[in-house]
Amino acid sequence: MNQNNTSFIMKKFTIAAGIFLCSLSVFSQVWVDAGLKGGYGLDLIANKNFFDDHHFSPKLSTGYMFGGKVGFNFNSNHAVTLDITSSAINQKYTYSLVNPDSSLSNYNRSIGFNSINFLLMYRKSKNGTYFEIGPQYSMITKTRFSDNFASSANTDISADLVKSYYSAVIGFGGYITGTDNFGIVLGCRFSYTFDDITSDAGKPVNFPAIKKYDSYKSLNPVTALMVLEFNFDVAYLASSGGNHKRKKVMLF
């Protein structure tokens, strides 16, 4: 990522943080929680050309994520959370090639990558359940490629993928158990990547397909994860009494 893009992203996060901090004064009490989370589930890197090609078929594959969060709770129903996670997305394919005798031989191909993700989520809670929605910014940190026809395994494909991308994330779940200042939450989280993750180097060959199609279609990851979250209340911001109200931070 170049310096101009980094500066632009940091400026957007600074503005969003400023607006958020200013909004705290509207509420009589807020509290801050921190959490650890992990998830496991299904991955699919969608591409219309692959779905229409019976010789090259993407398969549902599995991936994972883990990380932490900080939540700013305006009250018991509304919160904004910042998640920082590490994830692995994998995609398996099967494809067939025509032999000289016109028979078909089947092979397996897979691609995958790891990324660091930043999620800014709005969470609505009610009666022990929650719904969340927000954007995710991801930076690819490691890539891999395997193909049993080419006898390759764990090959670096970073040149064929972009360095970063944006996704939309939604989730829902519910409270399982806990105490006044600690809770365990189980939920589902879904993401769809709007950006094409194929780089300019990978587009001319329709990476990771085995042939070039009549028209180019983008490569868009989709994930569906079961997520387990452990939350700890850290502090709350309460109003003091008197004619002139002021805020004070109180630690649990």
C-alpha positions as CSV (number, residue, x, y, z in Angstrom):
1,M,0.0,0.0,0.0
2,N,1.4,3.4,-0.9
3,Q,1.8,6.3,1.5
4,N,-1.1,8.3,0.0
5,N,-3.6,5.5,0.5
6,T,-2.3,4.9,4.1
7,S,-2.7,8.6,4.9
8,F,-6.2,8.6,3.4
9,I,-7.3,5.6,5.5
10,M,-5.8,7.0,8.7
11,K,-7.6,10.3,8.1
12,K,-11.0,8.5,7.7
13,F,-10.4,6.6,11.0
14,T,-9.4,9.8,12.8
15,I,-12.6,11.6,11.7
16,A,-14.8,8.6,12.6
17,A,-13.1,8.4,16.1
18,G,-13.6,12.1,16.6
19,I,-17.3,12.0,15.8
20,F,-17.7,9.0,18.1
21,L,-16.0,10.7,21.0
22,C,-18.1,13.8,20.6
23,S,-21.2,11.7,20.7
24,L,-20.4,10.3,24.1
25,S,-21.6,13.5,25.8
26,V,-25.2,12.7,24.6
27,F,-25.4,9.7,26.9
28,S,-25.7,9.7,30.7
29,Q,-23.7,6.5,31.1
30,V,-21.5,4.4,28.8
31,W,-19.2,1.6,29.5
32,V,-16.2,0.0,27.8
33,D,-15.7,-3.7,27.4
34,A,-12.8,-5.7,25.8
35,G,-13.0,-9.2,24.4
36,L,-11.3,-12.2,22.9
37,K,-12.9,-14.0,20.0
38,G,-12.4,-16.9,17.6
39,G,-14.3,-18.3,14.7
40,Y,-14.4,-21.2,12.3
41,G,-16.6,-21.9,9.3
42,L,-17.0,-21.9,5.5
43,D,-15.2,-20.0,2.8
44,L,-16.1,-19.5,-0.8
45,I,-14.2,-17.2,-3.3
46,A,-17.0,-16.4,-5.7
47,N,-16.5,-16.0,-9.5
48,K,-19.2,-16.3,-12.1
49,N,-17.0,-17.8,-14.8
50,F,-15.9,-20.6,-12.4
51,F,-19.5,-21.4,-11.5
52,D,-20.5,-21.7,-15.2
53,D,-17.5,-23.8,-16.1
54,H,-18.2,-27.5,-15.5
55,H,-14.5,-28.3,-16.1
56,F,-13.4,-26.0,-13.2
57,S,-15.5,-26.1,-10.0
58,P,-14.9,-24.2,-6.7
59,K,-15.8,-26.1,-3.6
60,L,-16.9,-24.9,-0.2
61,S,-13.8,-24.8,2.0
62,T,-13.1,-23.9,5.6
63,G,-11.3,-21.0,7.3
64,Y,-10.8,-19.4,10.7
65,M,-10.3,-16.2,12.5
66,F,-9.2,-15.1,15.9
67,G,-8.5,-11.7,17.6
68,G,-9.8,-9.1,20.0
69,K,-12.3,-6.3,20.3
70,V,-13.0,-3.1,22.2
71,G,-16.6,-2.2,22.6
72,F,-18.1,1.2,23.5
73,N,-21.6,0.6,24.9
74,F,-23.8,3.7,24.9
75,N,-26.4,1.7,26.9
76,S,-27.7,-1.8,27.1
77,N,-29.0,-1.8,23.5
78,H,-26.5,0.2,21.4
79,A,-22.8,-0.3,21.0
80,V,-19.9,0.3,18.6
81,T,-17.1,-2.2,18.5
82,L,-13.6,-2.2,17.0
83,D,-12.3,-5.7,16.1
84,I,-8.8,-6.5,15.1
85,T,-8.5,-10.1,13.9
86,S,-6.2,-12.4,12.0
87,S,-7.9,-14.8,9.5
88,A,-7.2,-17.5,7.0
89,I,-9.4,-17.9,3.9
90,N,-9.0,-21.0,1.7
91,Q,-10.6,-22.1,-1.5
92,K,-10.4,-25.6,-3.1
93,Y,-11.1,-26.4,-6.7
94,T,-11.5,-29.5,-8.8
95,Y,-10.8,-29.4,-12.5
96,S,-10.6,-31.8,-15.4
97,L,-8.2,-32.0,-18.4
98,V,-8.8,-33.9,-21.6
99,N,-6.3,-36.7,-22.3
100,P,-5.1,-37.8,-25.8
101,D,-7.6,-40.6,-25.8
102,S,-10.4,-38.1,-25.1
103,S,-10.9,-39.3,-21.5
104,L,-10.8,-36.9,-18.6
105,S,-8.4,-36.7,-15.7
106,N,-9.5,-34.9,-12.5
107,Y,-7.1,-32.7,-10.5
108,N,-7.2,-30.5,-7.4
109,R,-6.1,-27.0,-7.0
110,S,-6.3,-24.7,-4.0
111,I,-5.5,-21.1,-3.1
112,G,-5.5,-19.4,0.3
113,F,-4.3,-16.3,2.1
114,N,-4.0,-14.9,5.6
115,S,-4.9,-11.4,6.5
116,I,-5.1,-8.8,9.3
117,N,-8.6,-7.3,9.6
118,F,-10.0,-4.1,11.1
119,L,-13.8,-4.1,11.7
120,L,-15.8,-1.1,12.9
121,M,-19.2,-2.6,13.8
122,Y,-22.5,-1.2,15.1
123,R,-24.2,-3.7,17.5
124,K,-27.8,-3.7,18.6
125,S,-28.7,-5.9,21.6
126,K,-32.1,-6.8,23.0
127,N,-33.2,-9.5,25.4
128,G,-29.8,-11.3,25.4
129,T,-29.5,-11.4,21.6
130,Y,-27.6,-9.1,19.2
131,F,-27.3,-8.0,15.6
132,E,-24.2,-6.3,14.2
133,I,-23.2,-4.7,10.9
134,G,-20.2,-2.8,9.6
135,P,-17.3,-2.5,7.2
136,Q,-14.0,-4.5,7.3
137,Y,-10.6,-3.5,6.0
138,S,-8.2,-6.4,5.3
139,M,-4.5,-6.5,4.5
140,I,-3.2,-9.8,3.0
141,T,-0.1,-10.9,4.8
142,K,0.6,-14.4,3.4
143,T,-0.5,-16.4,0.4
144,R,-0.4,-20.1,-0.8
145,F,-1.2,-22.2,-3.8
146,S,-1.2,-25.9,-4.4
147,D,-2.0,-28.1,-7.5
148,N,-1.5,-31.8,-7.7
149,F,-1.2,-31.7,-11.6
150,A,1.7,-29.3,-11.4
151,S,3.1,-31.0,-8.3
152,S,3.2,-27.6,-6.5
153,A,2.5,-27.0,-2.8
154,N,2.4,-23.8,-0.7
155,T,3.6,-21.7,-3.6
156,D,3.6,-17.9,-3.0
157,I,0.9,-16.2,-5.1
158,S,1.2,-12.7,-3.6
159,A,1.8,-11.2,-7.0
160,D,-1.6,-12.5,-8.2
161,L,-3.6,-11.0,-5.4
162,V,-4.2,-7.5,-4.2
163,K,-2.5,-6.2,-1.0
164,S,-5.8,-5.1,0.7
165,Y,-9.5,-5.0,0.2
166,Y,-12.9,-4.0,1.8
167,S,-15.8,-6.2,2.9
168,A,-19.2,-5.8,4.4
169,V,-19.9,-7.8,7.5
170,I,-23.1,-8.7,9.3
171,G,-23.7,-11.0,12.3
172,F,-26.1,-12.1,15.0
173,G,-26.0,-14.2,18.1
174,G,-26.8,-14.3,21.8
175,Y,-25.5,-14.3,25.3
176,I,-24.7,-17.8,26.7
177,T,-23.5,-17.2,30.3
178,G,-21.4,-15.0,32.5
179,T,-21.4,-12.7,35.5
180,D,-22.0,-9.0,36.0
181,N,-18.7,-8.0,34.4
182,F,-18.0,-11.0,32.2
183,G,-20.0,-12.7,29.4
184,I,-19.7,-15.4,26.8
185,V,-21.4,-14.9,23.5
186,L,-22.0,-17.3,20.6
187,G,-22.9,-16.0,17.2
188,C,-22.6,-16.2,13.4
189,R,-20.8,-13.7,11.2
190,F,-21.0,-13.3,7.5
191,S,-18.8,-11.3,5.2
192,Y,-18.8,-10.4,1.5
193,T,-15.9,-8.7,-0.3
194,F,-16.9,-6.1,-2.8
195,D,-13.4,-5.6,-4.1
196,D,-11.9,-7.9,-6.7
197,I,-9.0,-9.6,-4.9
198,T,-7.2,-10.5,-8.2
199,S,-4.3,-8.2,-8.9
200,D,-3.5,-6.6,-12.3
201,A,-0.9,-9.4,-12.8
202,G,-3.4,-12.1,-12.2
203,K,-6.3,-10.7,-14.3
204,P,-4.9,-11.4,-17.8
205,V,-4.8,-15.2,-17.0
206,N,-8.0,-15.3,-15.0
207,F,-6.1,-16.5,-12.0
208,P,-6.6,-19.1,-10.5
209,A,-8.5,-20.8,-13.4
210,I,-6.8,-23.0,-16.0
211,K,-7.9,-21.0,-19.0
212,K,-8.9,-17.5,-20.1
213,Y,-12.7,-16.8,-20.5
214,D,-14.5,-14.6,-23.0
215,S,-15.1,-11.9,-20.4
216,Y,-13.4,-11.2,-17.1
217,K,-15.3,-11.7,-13.8
218,S,-14.1,-10.5,-10.4
219,L,-12.9,-12.8,-7.5
220,N,-14.9,-12.0,-4.3
221,P,-14.4,-13.9,-1.0
222,V,-17.5,-14.9,1.0
223,T,-17.3,-16.2,4.5
224,A,-19.7,-17.7,7.1
225,L,-18.2,-18.3,10.5
226,M,-19.4,-19.5,13.9
227,V,-17.9,-17.0,16.4
228,L,-17.3,-17.5,20.2
229,E,-16.7,-14.3,22.1
230,F,-15.4,-13.7,25.7
231,N,-16.2,-10.1,26.9
232,F,-14.9,-8.4,30.0
233,D,-16.2,-5.0,31.2
234,V,-13.3,-2.6,31.7
235,A,-14.7,0.8,32.7
236,Y,-17.8,3.0,32.6
237,L,-18.2,6.7,32.0
238,A,-20.8,8.0,34.5
239,S,-22.3,11.4,35.2
240,S,-21.6,13.0,38.5
241,G,-24.3,14.9,40.5
242,G,-24.8,18.6,40.9
243,N,-26.0,21.5,38.8
244,H,-23.0,21.1,36.4
245,K,-22.7,17.6,35.3
246,R,-19.3,16.3,34.4
247,K,-18.1,12.9,33.3
248,K,-15.8,10.7,35.2
249,V,-14.2,7.3,34.3
250,M,-14.7,4.6,36.9
251,L,-12.8,1.2,36.6
252,F,-14.4,-2.0,37.7
